Amino acid sequence: MPPPIKRTETGRAKLRRQRPPDQIAAIEPQALTIGKVIWEWNNLHADLFRILWALVGDHGKRPRDFPTALWYIAQSDDFQRRLIEAIAGGLLHERPAELRHLRWLLKTIHQMSAYRNIATHMYLEVYEGESGYRGVALQIDGTKRAAALKHTLVGHKFTHFWDDFASDLYVLSQYALQLGFQLTGHPLAAQTPLPYRPRLKSPPAMREVNQLVDRLANRPRKRRPRRKASAGKP
């Protein structure tokens, strides 16, 4: 529970402009970790936009107004990725290697999006222990059970999960940038091989946690023993 709000003599609540220093000290490490994830996620989608620009903007030669208008038809990064996949499927049928790389990239980002949402939208609160130490804990009010379990498990089973997750997003951002360069048709692109698919650290941990949560959520119920049929009256 959050600490009680201090009140004036008349009972009016005193609303602070800043948290106490010990709360800030407890929050900052977690805030930095979440900030890295958001930063890399946003940069990754900026590089995905450049792929869209290469596809519909005459290999990036036309102004970006048209691809920008397409990009913001809906305020959803999931829609933006599906838009790229739909357009690429129609335009890259004669370039199967680039299309295959792009589909792998979009599929990988989609699989990671659930944990990006957990990092961004999970409710956390500062608590005070018996010794007076303030730490950060999960706030379960208003939180989906599966998301709370995943957040808890990745934190306990994989100490560096969120750092690995942010670094994976950075790697994918570089991969997307190189793939977009290939799609521009630049003379240097024809002499540059497509990048290898990067080895990512966070997906194995995500798969393990997802499987564990699925087992916990879908535990088979014990069947009640059947009643024996009672003997009929003579």
N, C-alpha and C positions, 0 to 999 in steps of 0.2 A: 504494500500500500504506500502511496506517496506521503511525505511528511505533512503534518497538519499545518494549515495556513495560519500565520500570526494575525491577530486582530487588534484593532484599537480599543480604547476604553468603551467606545460606543458600540462595539461589536462589528465594525466595518472591516472587511478583509484588507490586509496590506499586500499589495501585489508588487513583487520585486521586478526590477529590470534585468537582473542577472542572477544566475544560480550561485550558490555559495562556492568558494574556491575548491573545497574538497569534492563537491559534486562535479565541477568542471574537470578536475584532475581524473576522476573516474570515467567520465564520458569521452574525453579526448582520444584515447587510443582506439575505442570502438568507432568513434566518428571518423577518424582518419582512415580506418579500414574500409568503412562503408563509402567514404568519399573517393577512395581509389577505384572501387568497383564502379561507381557512377561515372567517374571521369573516363575510365577506359571504355565503358559501355557506350557513352555518348560519342567518343572519338571513333569507335568501331562503326557506328551508324553513319557518321560523317563520311567515312570511307566507302560504305555501302552506297551512299548517295552518289558518289563519284562513279560507281559502276553503273547506276541508273543513267547518269548523265552521258556516259560513254555509249550506252545502248540507244537512247532516244534523242541524243543531242548531236547526231552526225559525228560520232566518235569524239565528243567533247569539243567540237569546233563551234557549235552554235551557242548562243547565250544560254545561261542556266535557268532562265525564267520558266521555260516549259517543263523541264524535269522537276523544278522546285514546286510548281503548281501541282504536278502529279504526286509528288512526295507528301504533300500536306492535304491531300484529299480527305484523309482521315488522320486524326491525332493518335496514331497507334503504330509503334515500331513493328509489331507483328504484321500489320497490314502492309507496311512499307517493304518488309522482306518478301511477303507473298506477291506483292506487285512486281518486284524485281524478278522473282522466279517465273511469273506468268509471262512477262515481256521477254525474258531471256529464252524461255522455251519456244517462243515463236520466232525469234530472230537468230538464234545460235544453232539451228538444226544442222548447219553445214560446218560448225566448229564444235564437234562433240567433246573435245578435250577441255576447252574452256567451260562448256556447259556442265560437264561432269565436276570440274573443280568448284564451280559456283554453287551447284546444288549441294555438294558436300559442305561447303562453307555455311550456307543458309540452314541446312539441317542441323549442323553442330551448334549454331547460334540459337536455334529454336530449342534445342535440348538444354542449353544453358540458361535460357530465359527464365525458367521457373526459379532458379537459385538467385538470379539477379533480382527478381521480384521479392524473394525472401529477404535479401540484404537491404533492399530499398524500403520495403513496406512493413517489416517486422517491428512490432512495438517493443521498445526496451525502456526500462526504468532504473533509477538509481535506488539502491537499498542501503540500509545501515545495519551492520552486523553487531554482535554483542560487544565486540571490542571497539566499536565506534568507526570501523573501517567502512567506507562507502564503496560499493561495487555496482556492476551493471548486471541486471537479470532480465529474462524474458518476461514481458507483460502478456499474460494469457487472455486478458479480457479483449474481446473482439478479434481474436486470432484463430484462424482455422487450425484444427488439431493436426492435420498432416503437415502443414507448413511449420508449426511449432516443433513437431517431432524432428523434422529435417534440420531445422536450425539448431536444435539441441544436439542432435547426433553428430553433425559435421563439426560442431565446436568441440565435442568431447573425443571423438574418434580420430579427427584429423586436425592437429593443432594449427597447421599453417594453411588450412583450406582456403580461406578468403584471400590470403596473399597469392596463393597459387591461382585462384580463380581470376584475380585481377591481372596477373601476368599472362594468363592464357588469353584473356580478352585483348591484351596488347599485342600478343603474337598474331592473333586472328586479324587485328586491325592492319598490321603490316602485310599479311597475306592478302587481305582484301585490296589494299592499295596496289600491290603488284599485279593482282588479277585485273583490276580496273585499268592499269597501264597497258596490259596486253590487249584489252578490248578497245583501246583508243585507235589502234591501227598505226601507231607511230612507227616510223622506220626502224627505230632501235628495238621496238617490241618484237619485231619479226626475228631479230637476232638474239633475243633473250628467252631462255627456256622458262616454262611455267614453274613456279615455286613448288617444292615438295610440300605435301601436307604436313603441317607441324605436329609434333607429338605433344599432346596437352596433358597436364598433370591432374586437373580437377575432374574430368569425366569419370575415371575409374571410381573415385570417391563418391561421386553423385550416384552412379549405378549401384554401388554397394548400399548406400543409405536408402535409395528408392526401393530396393528389394526388401530391405529390412522393414521399412515403413509399410510396404504392401503386405508383408507377412503379419505384421501386428494389426493392421486394419482388417485383414481378411482371415482371421483365425477361425478355423472350423468350430462350429458350436457342438457341444456334446449332445449326442442324441439321447433322448429319454428312452429308457427300456420300454418295449411294448408290453401292454397289459395282456395277461393271459385271458383268453376267452373263458367266461364263466360257464359252468356246466348248465345246460338247460333244465328247466323243471320237468319232472316225469309226467 
